[in-house]
Structures are given as structure tokens and as C-alpha cells.
């Protein structure tokens, strides 16, 4: 194919992507990112990575999608509307990453190098490096940005760091191979991947209680954008469960073969997930129970839905799993129009996260 035709094809794909609802899928087993037209279910772009992408996050202003290549020691800044790579930056082993809610810091969990790094969100200058133990995995912030929490897969623990003093506050054992963690209404919810359940951690008392059981390989939990449900995954028993956000009772369970891992949502309330062991993405309609799958790359992990339809652009996207860690529902839930048009916000109020409880002055800091 001539250079001219290749150039025209690239321009066509970029123009098409800018008009489409896009699904980003991180293929950790083949060093690439699939950018999929969510309507046609066709891949419109393939972004080459160096080695092993796992997780991604939106910048605080939602203008760029940050994709972390842990094995390649770099992060890519991508235009979420088109999939165009804007720049690449060197970062030490970025496995999981999250911006502080106030937008000041980017925190990176480095699973292979046993470090948790705090970067200035604007300059990417390294501000602090913690070495809290074995295999830092996933990150969640308190809503006030004061504290960051990290799961430690090798140490069966969750650790907390004070962002003002840059000191480790505490460590508490939660169970074998703790994985994803979110802040949910004054508590931390943690998937116990070496078992079959999630636990709730009180960040003040450090009390750990069993939250709900889903199945072996309990991995991650994701708040729906309307705040009315949580969705949790079990990688070994291959399940997705809908959880009541108030009581943490399991409402419904879907058996979806292939190892459901990370989730994202579209404005119609459908749940998109990576199937880690099947090289596919699945789309679940919770209303009908219908499941569709799309072939992607090997070992897909992180996933992110970016809508382009009028009224559901950046404001919707910045609240999606993949964009943030924890429960940050929209000001009002989004519902699809009866005629099948784009979703619109409605005036019905939704449940908001509880404020961060005050930390007792006498809380002992662990060196």
C-alpha cells in the first residue's frame, strides 16, 4: 500500500473515531491497546505499547487518557476522543495509577519493584517514594485527597499514606492477595483474590469485616455511574455480581466464562468487561441478561468507555471505572431515551459518598 493511501486511511480512522463511542482495551499479553467502535464492535485503531499495559486513568480535566505500560516503564498520554497518542513519558514500573481528587498528585503502584511513587500531576516530577512491602497492587484515595490507600498482594494487607506529611499511617491485614480497592461511603472495599470474598475496612478504626462473597478469585468492584449499584468480578469462578451499595447484599450474579476482570459502563447502563483468560471483551445488559463478546488481544486487562454522543461526553467519562478509583457518582443519574437516543441526565437525586471521617489525633504512624 502506498504512503499516500496509508496517510488517507489514518486520517479516515481518526475522523471516524472522533464521531464514535470508543472502547479502550489494554491487551497486557501482547503489548497493545485496542480502540473499538462500540457501535460496530470493530477495532478502529491499535496502539502499540512497549511491553505490558495493565491500567489506565483520565487526567483530572478529562482531556487525556493515561495508559500505563508497567513492563515498558512508561505512560502514554492519549486523546480519548480519537485514540491519538500525544506523548510518552518514562515512569518506573507503573502497574496501577490514580490521580488525587484535588488533581495535585499522580500516585503509581509498582508491583514488581515494591514501591509506591507520588508524582506531581503537572510536571511528573517524583515527589515521594515509599517502599511499604511486597507487591503494591491497587490504589484508592479518600475523597478529600488527604489519604491514599494501597493493597499489598504479597503482604495480605492494605497500607495508608498521609499525603500531607508523606508518611505511612498504618497497615492492616485483610486476607490473601488483596487486589482492587475503592473508597465507598466511608469505607474501603477490597477484593480478596486469594479467596472468594470482599472485605470492608474502616479507615479510622482499621476494623476489617467480610463485606460480601462472590466466588474464587474475587478481584475488583466498580460503582455504576448512577450510584445505585456496585458490580464486582470473580476471575477464577468467572462471575459478575450486582451489589446493593447500601447493604452490600448480592442482588444478582451472572456466570460469564473467561475470567471477568475490569469493568466500565456505557450511558445506557450496559456493563463492558475484559475477559482475562479468553482474549475477549464482553458486554452485559443487566436488564435483559444478554451477553455479547468481541475478540481483542491476549490477556485484556484495563478497559474504558468514552462516549461521543451529545450530552454524555467528558462529564460522563470522567466518572467511569478506569478513569477514577472509588465511588464518585454523577450529579444525576443518566438514563437512555425511550427512542434509543443518547442518554440524558435526570433530576432524580442519587446517593452520595459519605464524607471522610476525621482521623483521631492520637492515631499512631507506622514508620
KEKE-3310 file (N, C-alpha, C; in steps of 0.2 Angstrom, whole numbers, plus 5000, padded with zeros to 4 digits):
npx = (5004:5003:5011:5003:4990:4991:4992:4979:4971:4974:4970:4956:4952:4955:4946:4934:4934:4933:4920:4913:4907:4919:4929:4942:4954:4966:4978:4987:4994:5000:5006:4999:4985:4968:4957:4941:4926:4912:4899:4899:4907:4919:4937:4945:4958:4974:4985:5002:5011:5026:5028:5019:5004:4993:4984:4974:4970:4960:4966:4964:4956:4950:4955:4964:4969:4978:4989:4996:5011:5017:5028:5036:5040:5034:5022:5008:5000:4985:4973:4957:4946:4949:4960:4972:4990:4998:5009:5023:5029:5043:5041:5044:5040:5025:5011:4997:4988:4983:4975:4975:4960:4960:4968:4981:4991:4999:4998:5007:5007:5019:5021:5031:5043:5041:5037:5029:5025:5024:5019:5021:5007:5006:5020:5026:5036:5045:5039:5039:5044:5038:5042:5033:5032:5028:5024:5015:4998:4984:4976:4968:4960:4955:4940:4944:4957:4967:4972:4980:4977:4983:4984:4992:4998:5007:5009:4997:4989:4982:4989:4990:4993:4998:4995:4999:5010:5018:5020:5019:5004:4997:4996:4986:4981:4971:4968:4972:4981:4976:4967:4960:4954:4942:4936:4921:4908:4913:4920:4933:4932:4938:4945:4948:4958:4964:4955:4937:4929:4925:4931:4927:4935:4937:4943:4947:4946:4952:4946:4942:4930:4920:4913:4905:4902:4907:4914:4928:4944:4940:4940:4939:4929:4916:4909:4893:4889:4877:4876:4868:4871:4884:4896:4904:4919:4924:4937:4942:4931:4923:4913:4901:4894:4880:4879:4871:4872:4870:4868:4877:4873:4872:4864:4861:4869:4879:4886:4900:4910:4928:4935:4931:4937:4942:4930:4919:4906:4893:4883:4870:4869:4874:4886:4903:4917:4933:4938:4949:4956:4951:4954:4945:4932:4917:4900:4888:4871:4862:4848:4842:4850:4857:4872:4886:4901:4917:4931:4948:4965:4978:4976:4967:4966:4964:4951:4940:4927:4922:4911:4904:4892:4880:4879:4884:4898:4913:4910:4903:4912:4923:4919:4920:4924:4941:4944:4943:4947:4936:4920:4912:4899:4889:4882:4868:4858:4861:4850:4844:4836:4819:4817:4829:4839:4853:4859:4852:4854:4844:4833:4832:4838:4854:4862:4875:4893:4899:4906:4924:4928:4935:4952:4958:4968:4977:4981:4992:5007:5015:5032)
npy = (4994:5011:5026:5037:5032:5025:5036:5043:5033:5033:5046:5044:5035:5042:5052:5045:5039:5050:5053:5042:5031:5026:5011:5007:4995:4986:4976:4966:4955:4956:4968:4980:4991:4990:5000:5002:5003:5006:5004:4998:4987:4985:4985:5001:5006:5002:5003:5003:4997:4996:4984:4979:4983:4988:4996:5011:5029:5044:5060:5074:5084:5077:5078:5070:5053:5042:5029:5015:5007:4994:4985:4991:5003:5016:5029:5032:5047:5049:5055:5054:5055:5051:5042:5045:5046:5057:5060:5052:5046:5043:5032:5024:5007:5007:5000:5000:5016:5032:5048:5061:5066:5081:5084:5086:5077:5062:5045:5030:5013:5001:4986:4976:4981:4984:4997:5013:5027:5044:5057:5074:5080:5088:5091:5078:5076:5067:5066:5058:5043:5028:5013:5001:4987:4970:4968:4980:4984:4990:5006:5018:5034:5044:5054:5068:5069:5068:5056:5041:5024:5008:4992:4977:4964:4954:4955:4953:4964:4980:4997:5013:5030:5046:5061:5074:5074:5064:5052:5034:5029:5018:5000:4986:4969:4960:4949:4935:4939:4953:4963:4974:4990:5001:5017:5018:5026:5030:5019:5007:4996:4980:4968:4951:4942:4930:4922:4921:4932:4949:4962:4974:4989:4999:5015:5022:5015:5004:4992:4976:4968:4955:4959:4955:4939:4932:4923:4912:4920:4933:4949:4963:4978:4989:5005:5009:5022:5029:5027:5018:5005:4992:4984:4968:4958:4941:4932:4918:4909:4915:4926:4939:4951:4960:4972:4978:4995:5000:4990:4981:4968:4954:4956:4950:4938:4934:4921:4922:4915:4915:4923:4937:4953:4969:4982:4993:5006:5010:5024:5019:5010:4998:4985:4983:4972:4966:4950:4940:4928:4924:4932:4941:4954:4957:4962:4966:4967:4972:4973:4964:4953:4949:4944:4949:4946:4952:4949:4953:4957:4947:4942:4953:4968:4982:4993:5005:5016:5028:5039:5048:5054:5068:5077:5067:5067:5071:5073:5062:5052:5055:5049:5036:5019:5015:5028:5034:5029:5022:5028:5040:5046:5053:5070:5068:5054:5045:5041:5031:5038:5034:5032:5027:5036:5047:5046:5055:5067:5066:5073:5066:5063:5056:5043:5049:5049:5046:5058:5059:5052:5060:5059:5052:5062:5055:5044:5032:5033:5023:5019)
npz = (5000:4996:5002:5002:5002:5014:5023:5020:5025:5038:5042:5039:5049:5060:5059:5059:5072:5080:5080:5085:5099:5109:5114:5125:5126:5136:5131:5139:5137:5124:5122:5118:5114:5111:5101:5100:5090:5098:5093:5081:5084:5080:5078:5077:5079:5083:5096:5099:5112:5123:5131:5142:5146:5159:5167:5167:5167:5168:5165:5177:5171:5161:5148:5143:5141:5152:5149:5157:5155:5162:5161:5151:5157:5155:5152:5142:5135:5129:5117:5122:5114:5101:5101:5097:5100:5111:5118:5126:5142:5153:5166:5182:5181:5181:5187:5193:5194:5200:5200:5213:5220:5221:5211:5212:5213:5206:5209:5209:5209:5210:5206:5203:5208:5221:5226:5230:5221:5222:5211:5205:5198:5187:5182:5182:5190:5202:5218:5230:5236:5242:5251:5255:5256:5250:5234:5230:5224:5220:5220:5230:5234:5248:5248:5251:5247:5256:5261:5254:5249:5248:5241:5246:5239:5241:5255:5261:5265:5268:5266:5272:5267:5272:5264:5266:5276:5270:5275:5281:5287:5293:5293:5289:5290:5278:5271:5259:5245:5242:5230:5220:5226:5232:5238:5247:5253:5266:5269:5265:5251:5247:5236:5239:5232:5233:5239:5241:5242:5247:5257:5270:5275:5289:5289:5300:5312:5308:5308:5301:5291:5284:5268:5256:5247:5232:5224:5219:5217:5219:5214:5209:5212:5206:5205:5198:5187:5191:5204:5210:5211:5214:5205:5205:5202:5199:5195:5195:5197:5187:5187:5187:5198:5204:5217:5231:5235:5247:5257:5254:5250:5239:5224:5211:5201:5187:5177:5168:5156:5155:5164:5170:5173:5174:5173:5164:5160:5149:5143:5143:5153:5151:5154:5152:5150:5153:5148:5155:5153:5140:5129:5125:5125:5135:5134:5145:5147:5160:5161:5152:5153:5143:5134:5125:5115:5111:5100:5106:5110:5118:5135:5140:5150:5158:5155:5146:5143:5132:5128:5114:5110:5110:5125:5133:5135:5140:5154:5158:5155:5164:5176:5176:5179:5178:5174:5186:5204:5215:5222:5214:5210:5197:5196:5194:5189:5173:5160:5147:5132:5128:5114:5110:5109:5113:5130:5144:5158:5172:5185:5196:5213:5218:5228:5238:5241:5258:5269:5272:5287:5302:5306:5321:5332:5339:5332:5328:5319:5308:5305)
capx = (5000:5007:5012:4998:4985:4991:4990:4972:4967:4975:4965:4949:4951:4955:4939:4928:4935:4931:4912:4911:4908:4925:4931:4949:4955:4973:4980:4993:4998:5003:5009:4995:4979:4963:4952:4935:4920:4907:4893:4900:4911:4925:4943:4947:4964:4978:4990:5007:5015:5032:5029:5014:5000:4988:4979:4973:4966:4959:4969:4959:4952:4947:4957:4969:4969:4985:4989:5002:5014:5022:5034:5039:5042:5032:5015:5006:4995:4981:4967:4952:4941:4952:4965:4979:4995:5000:5016:5025:5034:5046:5039:5046:5036:5018:5006:4991:4989:4977:4976:4972:4954:4961:4971:4988:4996:4998:5001:5008:5009:5024:5021:5037:5048:5039:5037:5023:5028:5020:5022:5017:5002:5008:5026:5028:5042:5044:5039:5040:5044:5038:5043:5029:5032:5028:5019:5009:4994:4979:4976:4961:4960:4949:4938:4947:4964:4971:4975:4979:4977:4986:4983:4999:4996:5012:5009:4990:4987:4981:4993:4988:4999:4996:4998:5002:5016:5021:5022:5014:5000:4995:4995:4981:4980:4965:4967:4977:4981:4971:4968:4957:4952:4939:4933:4914:4904:4916:4924:4936:4931:4944:4944:4952:4959:4966:4949:4931:4925:4927:4931:4926:4940:4935:4949:4949:4947:4955:4942:4941:4924:4918:4908:4901:4905:4906:4917:4935:4947:4937:4945:4938:4922:4916:4902:4889:4889:4871:4877:4863:4873:4891:4897:4910:4921:4927:4941:4943:4924:4921:4906:4900:4889:4877:4879:4867:4878:4869:4868:4882:4870:4872:4857:4861:4875:4880:4891:4902:4916:4933:4938:4930:4942:4940:4923:4917:4899:4891:4877:4863:4869:4877:4892:4908:4922:4938:4939:4957:4958:4948:4956:4939:4928:4910:4896:4882:4865:4859:4841:4839:4854:4861:4879:4889:4908:4921:4938:4953:4971:4979:4976:4965:4965:4961:4945:4937:4922:4922:4905:4905:4886:4879:4876:4887:4905:4919:4907:4901:4918:4927:4917:4920:4930:4946:4945:4945:4946:4931:4914:4911:4893:4887:4877:4862:4859:4860:4845:4843:4829:4815:4818:4835:4844:4858:4857:4852:4854:4838:4834:4832:4845:4856:4866:4882:4898:4899:4912:4929:4928:4941:4957:4960:4975:4982:4982:5000:5010:5020:5037)
capy = (5000:5017:5030:5041:5028:5024:5043:5044:5028:5035:5052:5042:5032:5047:5056:5041:5038:5056:5053:5036:5029:5022:5007:5006:4989:4986:4969:4966:4949:4957:4975:4984:4994:4990:5005:4999:5007:5002:5003:4992:4982:4984:4989:5006:5008:4998:5007:4999:4998:4993:4978:4976:4988:4985:5000:5017:5033:5050:5066:5077:5088:5073:5079:5064:5046:5040:5022:5013:5001:4993:4982:4996:5008:5022:5030:5036:5051:5048:5059:5049:5055:5049:5037:5048:5047:5064:5060:5046:5048:5037:5031:5017:5001:5009:4995:5004:5023:5036:5055:5063:5070:5088:5085:5088:5071:5055:5040:5024:5007:4997:4979:4972:4985:4985:5004:5017:5033:5050:5062:5080:5078:5093:5090:5071:5076:5062:5069:5054:5036:5023:5005:4998:4980:4966:4969:4985:4982:4994:5012:5022:5040:5047:5060:5074:5069:5068:5049:5036:5018:5004:4985:4974:4957:4949:4955:4952:4970:4987:5002:5020:5035:5053:5064:5080:5073:5059:5046:5029:5029:5011:4994:4981:4963:4959:4942:4933:4943:4958:4966:4981:4993:5008:5021:5018:5029:5030:5013:5004:4989:4976:4961:4946:4937:4923:4919:4921:4937:4956:4964:4982:4991:5006:5018:5026:5010:4999:4986:4973:4964:4952:4963:4950:4934:4932:4917:4912:4925:4939:4953:4971:4981:4995:5008:5011:5029:5032:5026:5014:4998:4991:4977:4965:4952:4935:4930:4911:4907:4919:4928:4946:4951:4966:4973:4984:4999:5002:4985:4976:4962:4952:4956:4946:4935:4932:4917:4924:4912:4919:4927:4944:4957:4976:4984:5000:5006:5015:5028:5015:5006:4991:4984:4981:4969:4962:4943:4940:4922:4922:4936:4944:4959:4955:4967:4963:4971:4969:4972:4958:4947:4947:4945:4948:4946:4954:4947:4958:4954:4942:4944:4960:4969:4988:4995:5012:5018:5035:5041:5054:5057:5074:5077:5062:5066:5071:5073:5055:5048:5056:5046:5029:5015:5016:5035:5035:5023:5023:5030:5047:5046:5059:5074:5065:5048:5045:5036:5032:5040:5028:5031:5024:5041:5047:5047:5062:5067:5067:5077:5062:5063:5049:5043:5052:5045:5049:5062:5056:5053:5063:5054:5054:5065:5050:5038:5031:5032:5017:5021)
capz = (5000:4995:5008:5001:5004:5022:5026:5019:5029:5045:5043:5039:5055:5066:5059:5062:5079:5084:5079:5088:5105:5109:5120:5125:5130:5136:5129:5143:5134:5118:5121:5113:5116:5105:5102:5097:5089:5102:5090:5076:5088:5076:5080:5073:5080:5088:5099:5101:5118:5123:5134:5146:5149:5163:5169:5164:5171:5164:5168:5181:5167:5157:5142:5141:5144:5153:5149:5160:5152:5168:5159:5147:5161:5153:5152:5136:5135:5123:5116:5122:5108:5094:5101:5095:5106:5111:5121:5130:5147:5157:5173:5184:5183:5183:5186:5194:5195:5201:5202:5219:5218:5220:5204:5213:5213:5202:5213:5205:5212:5206:5209:5203:5211:5228:5228:5228:5220:5221:5206:5204:5192:5181:5179:5183:5195:5208:5225:5236:5235:5248:5250:5260:5257:5245:5228:5229:5218:5218:5224:5231:5238:5251:5244:5252:5244:5262:5262:5249:5252:5243:5243:5246:5237:5244:5262:5263:5269:5265:5269:5271:5267:5273:5258:5268:5279:5266:5280:5281:5293:5296:5289:5292:5286:5276:5268:5254:5239:5241:5224:5219:5232:5231:5243:5246:5258:5272:5270:5259:5249:5244:5233:5241:5226:5235:5242:5237:5245:5248:5264:5271:5280:5292:5288:5306:5317:5305:5308:5294:5291:5277:5265:5253:5244:5225:5221:5220:5213:5220:5211:5208:5212:5202:5206:5192:5187:5194:5211:5213:5211:5213:5201:5207:5197:5201:5190:5194:5196:5181:5189:5189:5203:5206:5224:5234:5238:5254:5262:5251:5248:5232:5221:5205:5198:5180:5175:5161:5156:5153:5169:5171:5177:5174:5170:5163:5159:5144:5146:5143:5159:5150:5158:5147:5154:5150:5150:5155:5150:5134:5124:5123:5129:5135:5135:5148:5148:5166:5161:5149:5155:5137:5134:5119:5116:5105:5101:5106:5111:5123:5142:5141:5157:5159:5150:5147:5138:5130:5124:5110:5109:5113:5132:5138:5134:5146:5161:5160:5155:5170:5182:5174:5181:5173:5174:5193:5208:5220:5221:5213:5205:5193:5200:5192:5185:5166:5158:5140:5130:5125:5107:5108:5108:5119:5137:5147:5165:5175:5191:5202:5216:5220:5235:5238:5246:5265:5270:5276:5294:5305:5309:5328:5333:5343:5328:5328:5312:5307:5301)
cpx = (5004:5007:5005:4991:4985:4989:4983:4968:4968:4970:4958:4948:4951:4948:4934:4928:4932:4923:4909:4912:4914:4926:4938:4950:4963:4975:4987:4997:5001:5005:5005:4988:4974:4958:4946:4929:4914:4900:4894:4904:4917:4931:4945:4954:4968:4984:4996:5010:5021:5032:5022:5009:4995:4982:4979:4969:4966:4963:4963:4954:4949:4949:4961:4968:4976:4985:4996:5005:5019:5028:5039:5042:5040:5024:5014:5000:4991:4975:4961:4947:4943:4956:4972:4984:4998:5007:5017:5030:5037:5044:5041:5040:5028:5013:4999:4992:4983:4979:4972:4965:4955:4965:4979:4993:4994:5002:5001:5010:5013:5025:5027:5043:5047:5039:5030:5026:5022:5023:5018:5013:5004:5014:5029:5034:5041:5045:5041:5040:5044:5040:5040:5029:5031:5022:5013:5005:4989:4979:4969:4963:4954:4947:4941:4954:4969:4975:4974:4980:4979:4986:4990:4998:5001:5011:5002:4987:4985:4985:4990:4994:4995:4999:5001:5009:5021:5024:5017:5011:4999:4995:4990:4981:4973:4963:4972:4976:4976:4973:4965:4954:4948:4937:4925:4910:4907:4920:4928:4934:4936:4943:4949:4953:4961:4961:4943:4926:4929:4927:4930:4931:4937:4942:4952:4950:4951:4952:4941:4935:4923:4912:4903:4905:4903:4908:4925:4938:4944:4942:4944:4930:4922:4909:4899:4889:4883:4871:4872:4865:4881:4891:4904:4912:4924:4931:4942:4936:4920:4913:4907:4894:4886:4876:4875:4872:4876:4870:4874:4879:4871:4865:4857:4868:4874:4886:4894:4909:4922:4937:4937:4935:4940:4933:4923:4909:4898:4885:4870:4863:4872:4884:4897:4914:4927:4938:4946:4959:4956:4950:4950:4936:4921:4906:4889:4877:4861:4851:4839:4844:4858:4868:4882:4897:4911:4928:4943:4960:4972:4979:4973:4964:4961:4956:4942:4933:4922:4917:4907:4898:4884:4876:4880:4894:4909:4916:4906:4908:4922:4925:4917:4925:4935:4948:4947:4944:4941:4925:4913:4905:4892:4882:4870:4863:4858:4855:4845:4836:4826:4816:4825:4841:4849:4855:4857:4852:4847:4839:4834:4838:4847:4860:4873:4886:4898:4906:4917:4929:4935:4945:4959:4967:4980:4983:4990:5002:5015:5026:5038)
cpy = (5006:5021:5035:5038:5027:5031:5044:5039:5030:5041:5050:5039:5037:5051:5052:5040:5044:5057:5047:5035:5024:5017:5006:5000:4988:4978:4968:4960:4950:4964:4979:4986:4994:4996:5003:5003:5003:5000:4997:4986:4980:4988:4994:5008:5003:5002:5003:5001:4995:4986:4975:4981:4984:4989:5007:5022:5040:5055:5070:5081:5084:5074:5074:5058:5044:5032:5020:5007:4999:4989:4986:5002:5015:5023:5034:5041:5051:5053:5054:5049:5052:5043:5039:5049:5053:5064:5053:5049:5042:5037:5024:5012:5003:5003:4998:5011:5026:5043:5056:5067:5078:5089:5086:5083:5065:5050:5034:5019:5003:4990:4975:4975:4986:4992:5007:5024:5038:5055:5068:5079:5082:5091:5083:5071:5071:5066:5065:5047:5032:5016:5002:4991:4976:4967:4974:4984:4988:5000:5015:5028:5041:5053:5066:5074:5068:5061:5045:5029:5013:4996:4982:4967:4952:4949:4954:4958:4976:4992:5009:5025:5042:5057:5071:5079:5068:5054:5041:5029:5023:5006:4989:4975:4962:4953:4941:4936:4948:4962:4973:4983:5000:5011:5021:5020:5028:5024:5011:4997:4986:4969:4956:4941:4930:4919:4920:4927:4944:4958:4972:4984:4998:5009:5022:5020:5004:4992:4983:4968:4961:4956:4959:4945:4933:4925:4918:4917:4932:4945:4961:4972:4988:4999:5010:5018:5032:5031:5021:5006:4998:4984:4975:4959:4947:4932:4922:4908:4910:4921:4936:4947:4959:4967:4979:4988:5001:4996:4980:4969:4960:4952:4950:4944:4932:4927:4919:4921:4917:4923:4935:4948:4964:4977:4991:5000:5011:5019:5025:5010:4999:4991:4980:4978:4966:4955:4940:4934:4920:4927:4940:4950:4956:4961:4964:4968:4968:4969:4966:4952:4945:4948:4944:4949:4948:4952:4953:4954:4950:4945:4951:4962:4976:4989:5001:5013:5025:5037:5048:5058:5063:5073:5072:5061:5066:5070:5066:5051:5049:5052:5038:5025:5015:5023:5037:5029:5025:5026:5037:5047:5053:5063:5071:5059:5049:5040:5037:5034:5034:5027:5028:5030:5041:5048:5054:5062:5069:5070:5073:5062:5056:5049:5045:5049:5049:5053:5058:5057:5056:5058:5057:5057:5060:5044:5038:5030:5027:5019:5016)
cpz = (5000:5002:5008:5004:5012:5025:5026:5024:5036:5047:5043:5046:5061:5065:5061:5069:5083:5084:5083:5096:5105:5115:5120:5129:5130:5136:5133:5140:5127:5116:5117:5117:5110:5107:5097:5096:5093:5099:5085:5078:5084:5079:5075:5074:5084:5090:5101:5107:5118:5125:5137:5149:5153:5165:5166:5168:5167:5168:5172:5177:5161:5149:5139:5145:5145:5154:5152:5157:5158:5166:5155:5151:5158:5153:5145:5138:5129:5123:5116:5117:5102:5095:5099:5101:5105:5113:5125:5136:5151:5164:5176:5186:5185:5182:5187:5196:5196:5203:5209:5217:5217:5214:5205:5211:5208:5206:5209:5209:5208:5209:5209:5207:5219:5230:5226:5227:5219:5217:5206:5197:5186:5178:5179:5187:5201:5214:5231:5234:5242:5246:5256:5261:5250:5240:5229:5223:5216:5223:5224:5235:5242:5247:5245:5250:5250:5263:5256:5252:5246:5245:5242:5245:5241:5252:5265:5267:5264:5269:5267:5272:5268:5268:5260:5271:5275:5271:5279:5288:5297:5290:5292:5287:5284:5273:5262:5248:5238:5234:5223:5225:5229:5238:5242:5252:5265:5273:5264:5258:5245:5242:5236:5236:5228:5239:5238:5239:5245:5255:5264:5276:5283:5292:5295:5311:5315:5306:5301:5295:5284:5274:5261:5249:5237:5222:5221:5215:5213:5219:5212:5209:5209:5203:5199:5193:5190:5201:5214:5213:5211:5209:5203:5202:5201:5195:5189:5193:5190:5182:5189:5193:5204:5213:5226:5237:5245:5259:5260:5250:5241:5229:5216:5204:5191:5180:5168:5160:5153:5158:5169:5175:5178:5171:5169:5161:5153:5147:5146:5149:5157:5153:5153:5152:5150:5152:5149:5152:5143:5128:5121:5128:5129:5137:5138:5149:5154:5166:5158:5151:5148:5137:5127:5120:5110:5106:5101:5107:5116:5130:5142:5148:5158:5153:5151:5142:5138:5125:5120:5108:5113:5120:5136:5136:5140:5153:5163:5160:5161:5176:5181:5178:5176:5173:5182:5197:5214:5218:5220:5208:5202:5197:5199:5188:5178:5164:5150:5138:5127:5118:5105:5107:5113:5125:5139:5154:5167:5182:5197:5206:5217:5226:5234:5243:5253:5265:5273:5283:5297:5307:5316:5328:5335:5338:5327:5321:5313:5303:5295)
residu = (UNK:UNK:UNK:UNK:UNK:UNK:UNK:UNK:UNK:UNK:UNK:UNK:UNK:UNK:UNK:UNK:UNK:UNK:UNK:UNK:UNK:UNK:UNK:UNK:UNK:UNK:UNK:UNK:UNK:UNK:UNK:UNK:UNK:UNK:UNK:UNK:UNK:UNK:UNK:UNK:UNK:UNK:UNK:UNK:UNK:UNK:UNK:UNK:UNK:UNK:UNK:UNK:UNK:UNK:UNK:UNK:UNK:UNK:UNK:UNK:UNK:UNK:UNK:UNK:UNK:UNK:UNK:UNK:UNK:UNK:UNK:UNK:UNK:UNK:UNK:UNK:UNK:UNK:UNK:UNK:UNK:UNK:UNK:UNK:UNK:UNK:UNK:UNK:UNK:UNK:UNK:UNK:UNK:UNK:UNK:UNK:UNK:UNK:UNK:UNK:UNK:UNK:UNK:UNK:UNK:UNK:UNK:UNK:UNK:UNK:UNK:UNK:UNK:UNK:UNK:UNK:UNK:UNK:UNK:UNK:UNK:UNK:UNK:UNK:UNK:UNK:UNK:UNK:UNK:UNK:UNK:UNK:UNK:UNK:UNK:UNK:UNK:UNK:UNK:UNK:UNK:UNK:UNK:UNK:UNK:UNK:UNK:UNK:UNK:UNK:UNK:UNK:UNK:UNK:UNK:UNK:UNK:UNK:UNK:UNK:UNK:UNK:UNK:UNK:UNK:UNK:UNK:UNK:UNK:UNK:UNK:UNK:UNK:UNK:UNK:UNK:UNK:UNK:UNK:UNK:UNK:UNK:UNK:UNK:UNK:UNK:UNK:UNK:UNK:UNK:UNK:UNK:UNK:UNK:UNK:UNK:UNK:UNK:UNK:UNK:UNK:UNK:UNK:UNK:UNK:UNK:UNK:UNK:UNK:UNK:UNK:UNK:UNK:UNK:UNK:UNK:UNK:UNK:UNK:UNK:UNK:UNK:UNK:UNK:UNK:UNK:UNK:UNK:UNK:UNK:UNK:UNK:UNK:UNK:UNK:UNK:UNK:UNK:UNK:UNK:UNK:UNK:UNK:UNK:UNK:UNK:UNK:UNK:UNK:UNK:UNK:UNK:UNK:UNK:UNK:UNK:UNK:UNK:UNK:UNK:UNK:UNK:UNK:UNK:UNK:UNK:UNK:UNK:UNK:UNK:UNK:UNK:UNK:UNK:UNK:UNK:UNK:UNK:UNK:UNK:UNK:UNK:UNK:UNK:UNK:UNK:UNK:UNK:UNK:UNK:UNK:UNK:UNK:UNK:UNK:UNK:UNK:UNK:UNK:UNK:UNK:UNK:UNK:UNK:UNK:UNK:UNK:UNK:UNK:UNK:UNK:UNK:UNK:UNK:UNK:UNK:UNK:UNK:UNK:UNK:UNK:UNK:UNK:UNK:UNK:UNK:UNK:UNK:UNK:UNK:UNK:UNK:UNK:UNK:UNK:UNK:UNK:UNK:UNK:UNK:UNK:UNK:UNK:UNK:UNK:UNK:UNK:UNK:UNK:UNK:UNK:UNK:UNK:UNK:UNK:UNK:UNK:UNK:UNK:UNK:UNK:UNK:UNK:UNK:UNK:UNK:UNK)
# end
